[in-house]
Amino acid sequence: MAAAALALTLAGGAAGCAKFDAALGQQWATVSFKPDTSVATLLKVRSACSHIPNVRAEALPKKRTPETMMYSLTYRTDHASTANLAQLQQCLQKYSSVQGITFQDSGDSG
């Protein structure tokens, strides 16, 4: 019985480690826009740069106003290579409304 309890404890710990490891592997790029950028322009940029391999645009807020959209364009880049990130950066830099791109990973938080 003690062996079964130990096995359950270890299995639970392993599942917790897997979730922790998955969280550590999260990477993303957040795009910031100039203050006068319209929602239509933001959506155009999002669509134009969504073709890059291993880069996935995150869901947008339901309420799409300039205030809610200004910092809401985020691409998940968990599996992106350096070349993929460079492609994303080159695509975004084509648009004068893009003010900047911040690349982060879960290690940057906290």
C-alpha positions in Angstrom: 0.0 0.0 0.0 2.9 2.4 0.8 4.4 1.6 -2.6 1.0 2.5 -4.3 0.9 5.8 -2.4 4.4 6.6 -3.4 3.7 5.8 -7.0 0.7 8.2 -7.0 2.7 10.9 -5.4 5.4 10.6 -7.9 2.9 10.5 -10.8 1.3 13.7 -9.5 4.7 15.3 -9.1 5.6 14.4 -12.7 2.4 15.9 -14.0 3.1 19.1 -12.1 6.6 19.2 -13.5 5.2 18.7 -17.0 2.9 21.7 -16.6 5.7 23.8 -15.1 8.0 22.8 -18.0 5.3 23.7 -20.5 4.9 27.1 -18.9 8.6 27.7 -19.0 8.6 27.1 -22.7 6.1 29.8 -23.6 7.4 32.6 -25.8 5.6 35.4 -27.5 6.1 38.7 -29.4 3.9 41.7 -28.4 3.4 44.4 -31.1 2.8 48.0 -30.0 1.3 50.5 -32.3 1.4 54.3 -32.6 -1.4 56.0 -30.7 -3.4 57.0 -33.8 -3.5 53.5 -35.3 -7.0 52.4 -36.3 -8.4 49.0 -35.5 -8.7 48.3 -39.2 -4.9 48.9 -39.7 -4.1 46.7 -36.7 -6.1 43.9 -38.2 -4.5 44.4 -41.6 -1.0 44.1 -40.0 -2.1 41.0 -38.0 -3.4 39.3 -41.1 -0.4 40.2 -43.3 2.1 38.8 -40.8 0.2 35.6 -39.8 1.8 33.5 -42.6 5.1 32.9 -40.9 5.9 29.3 -39.9 5.8 28.5 -36.1 4.3 31.9 -35.3 0.6 32.1 -34.3 -1.4 35.2 -33.7 -3.3 35.1 -30.3 -7.0 35.6 -30.1 -8.1 39.3 -30.1 -10.3 40.9 -27.4 -14.0 40.7 -28.1 -14.4 44.4 -27.7 -12.2 45.9 -30.5 -11.7 49.6 -29.8 -8.4 51.5 -30.3 -8.0 51.4 -26.5 -8.4 47.6 -26.1 -6.4 46.8 -29.3 -3.4 49.0 -28.8 -1.3 46.3 -27.1 -3.3 43.3 -27.9 -1.5 42.0 -31.0 0.5 39.1 -29.6 2.1 36.3 -31.6 2.9 33.0 -29.8 6.4 32.0 -30.8 7.0 28.9 -28.6 8.4 26.8 -31.5 9.7 29.6 -33.7 13.3 29.5 -34.9 15.5 32.6 -35.0 14.8 32.8 -38.7 11.0 32.7 -38.0 11.4 35.6 -35.5 13.4 37.6 -38.0 10.7 37.0 -40.6 8.1 38.3 -38.2 10.2 41.3 -37.4 10.7 42.1 -41.1 7.0 41.7 -41.9 6.0 44.0 -39.0 8.6 46.6 -39.8 6.9 47.2 -43.2 4.1 49.0 -41.5 4.7 52.6 -40.3 1.9 52.1 -37.7 4.0 49.6 -35.8 5.9 51.3 -33.0 7.8 48.3 -31.6 8.0 44.6 -31.0 8.8 43.1 -27.6 10.0 39.4 -27.6 9.5 37.7 -24.3 9.4 34.3 -22.7 8.0 32.9 -19.5 11.4 33.5 -17.8 10.9 37.2 -18.2 7.8 37.3 -16.0 7.9 37.8 -12.3 
